[in-house]
Amino acid sequence: MKGADGWRKRYVSVTARMDEDGRVRPLSIQWYDGKTYAIDDVRSVRRSSSRKVGGDGICYTIRIGERITQLYYEDPRWFVEEIVPDELVS
């Protein structure tokens, strides 16, 4: 894929809260390097598949700072669609 970024599924640790009515709200994501990112807002929740990396589950459209992205719960794990820089795409 010369000149374009690729994608891969990156499993992440997530801290979440479950309300008394059973709704799950992710609060933060811990990246593989140990850095934790607070989730500022959950914009939407729906059942969906990732078109970029595959997998099916509950898709949370979230905001971390100024960035909007998707976080997936694929029972029993959470993942994000990670961008792979062009030089690492084989």
C-alpha positions, 0 to 999 in steps of 0.5 A, spaced: 500 500 500 505 505 497 503 512 499 497 510 504 496 508 511 493 501 513 489 499 519 489 494 524 485 491 530 488 494 536 485 491 543 485 496 549 484 496 556 477 500 557 475 502 564 467 503 564 461 504 568 455 499 568 448 503 570 443 500 574 439 499 567 445 495 564 447 500 559 455 500 559 459 507 558 466 507 557 470 512 561 477 511 559 482 507 554 489 505 556 493 504 550 498 498 549 504 503 552 500 504 558 498 511 557 490 512 559 486 517 555 479 519 558 473 519 554 470 526 554 463 524 550 460 518 548 456 520 541 452 514 539 452 507 541 450 502 536 451 494 533 456 495 528 461 491 524 468 495 523 469 495 515 477 497 516 479 491 520 473 486 521 470 484 527 463 485 530 460 488 536 457 494 539 460 500 536 461 507 541 462 513 537 467 517 542 470 523 543 477 524 546 479 531 546 478 534 539 478 527 536 472 523 534 473 515 533 470 509 534 471 504 540 468 497 539 466 492 544 467 485 541 465 480 547 469 479 551 474 485 549 474 492 546 478 494 540 480 500 536 482 501 529 489 503 529 492 507 523 499 503 521 504 508 518 505 507 511 512 504 512 510 499 517 505 496 512 507 490 508 
